[in-house]
Amino acid sequence: MIMQEQEMNEQKMFYVDTHKTVTSLVGAGLDTKQAEAIVDIFCKVCKKDVVQFATKEDLKKLETKMTHEMKEIGASIRHEMQEFRNETNVSIHRMEVNIHKMETNMHKMEATMKTWFLSFMLAILTMFAAIAVKTIF
């Protein structure tokens, strides 16, 4: 659009050369009615102050706000990750304790089985010895 900017009492005013803008749109391939309708809508929107233009100061404030929010989000994520690490470490420790208990129980079972096996073998040997003694005498 062909516009001219003018500042009045801290409020920016934009003036649109509607004839040049319509001519430009027609030159770009639109028919005259379409070009006039587009320029008319644009002028109405600008007059109703629907369109707001951001200043460098506005953008700087927005950048500062977004930077602050991003830092807060980053801190929150780091905190949540640390909590997750702590919970994971606790879970790993519990698992290690349970594994140690299972290993201890397995060693006890192994000792019990060896004792049972040796007792069984001793009983068999005693039985064979008794049979051998009866056979000899």
C-alpha positions in Angstrom: 0.0 0.0 0.0 1.1 3.5 -0.6 1.1 5.2 2.8 2.5 8.2 4.4 3.1 8.2 8.2 2.6 11.3 10.3 2.8 11.7 14.0 0.3 13.9 15.8 0.2 14.2 19.7 2.0 10.9 20.2 -0.5 9.1 18.0 0.6 7.9 14.6 -1.6 8.6 11.7 -1.4 6.9 8.3 -2.6 8.3 5.1 -3.3 6.0 2.2 -3.2 7.3 -1.3 -6.2 5.3 -2.4 -5.9 6.2 -6.1 -2.3 5.1 -6.3 -3.1 1.9 -4.3 -6.0 1.0 -6.5 -3.9 1.6 -9.6 -1.1 -0.6 -8.2 -3.6 -3.4 -7.5 -5.1 -3.2 -11.0 -1.6 -3.2 -12.4 -1.0 -6.5 -10.4 -3.9 -8.1 -12.1 -7.0 -7.4 -10.1 -10.0 -5.8 -11.7 -11.0 -2.2 -10.6 -13.9 -3.3 -8.4 -11.8 -5.8 -6.5 -9.0 -3.3 -6.0 -11.4 -0.6 -4.8 -13.0 -3.0 -2.3 -9.6 -4.1 -0.9 -8.5 -0.4 -0.5 -11.9 0.5 1.1 -11.7 -2.3 3.6 -8.1 -1.4 4.5 -9.1 2.2 5.1 -12.0 1.3 7.3 -9.9 -1.0 9.4 -7.2 1.7 9.8 -9.8 4.3 10.8 -11.4 2.0 13.4 -7.9 1.7 15.0 -8.2 -2.1 14.7 -4.7 -2.3 13.4 -2.1 -1.5 16.0 1.5 -1.1 15.1 4.2 -2.1 17.5 7.0 0.3 18.3 10.6 -0.7 19.1 9.9 -0.1 22.7 6.8 -2.4 22.6 8.9 -5.1 21.0 11.7 -4.6 23.6 9.2 -4.9 26.4 7.8 -8.1 24.8 11.3 -9.5 24.4 12.1 -8.8 28.1 8.8 -10.4 29.2 9.3 -13.4 27.0 12.9 -13.8 28.2 11.7 -13.7 31.8 9.0 -16.2 31.1 11.4 -18.5 29.3 13.8 -18.4 32.3 11.0 -19.3 34.7 9.9 -22.2 32.5 13.6 -23.3 32.2 13.9 -23.2 36.0 10.7 -25.1 36.4 11.8 -27.8 34.0 15.2 -28.1 35.7 13.4 -28.5 39.1 11.1 -31.2 37.7 14.1 -33.0 36.2 15.9 -32.9 39.5 12.9 -34.3 41.3 12.6 -37.1 38.7 16.3 -37.9 39.1 15.9 -38.0 42.9 12.8 -40.3 42.6 14.7 -42.5 40.1 17.7 -42.8 42.5 15.4 -43.8 45.4 13.8 -46.4 43.1 17.2 -47.7 42.0 18.3 -47.9 45.7 15.2 -49.9 46.7 15.8 -52.3 43.8 19.4 -52.8 44.8 18.2 -53.5 48.4 15.7 -56.0 47.1 18.2 -57.7 44.9 20.6 -58.0 47.8 17.8 -59.6 49.9 17.0 -62.0 47.1 20.7 -63.0 46.8 20.8 -63.6 50.6 17.7 -65.8 50.4 19.1 -67.7 47.4 22.3 -68.4 49.4 20.2 -69.6 52.4 18.2 -71.8 50.1 21.4 -73.2 48.5 22.8 -74.0 52.0 19.5 -75.6 53.0 19.5 -77.7 49.8 23.1 -78.7 50.3 22.3 -79.7 53.9 19.3 -81.7 52.8 21.2 -83.4 50.0 24.1 -84.3 52.4 21.6 -85.6 55.0 19.9 -87.6 52.3 23.2 -89.0 51.1 24.2 -89.8 54.7 20.9 -91.6 55.2 21.5 -93.7 52.0 25.1 -94.5 53.1 23.9 -95.5 56.5 21.2 -97.7 55.0 23.8 -99.3 52.7 26.1 -99.8 55.7 23.3 -101.4 57.7 22.6 -103.7 54.7 26.3 -104.5 54.4 26.6 -105.3 58.1 23.6 -107.6 58.0 25.0 -109.3 54.9 28.4 -109.8 56.4 27.2 -111.1 59.8 
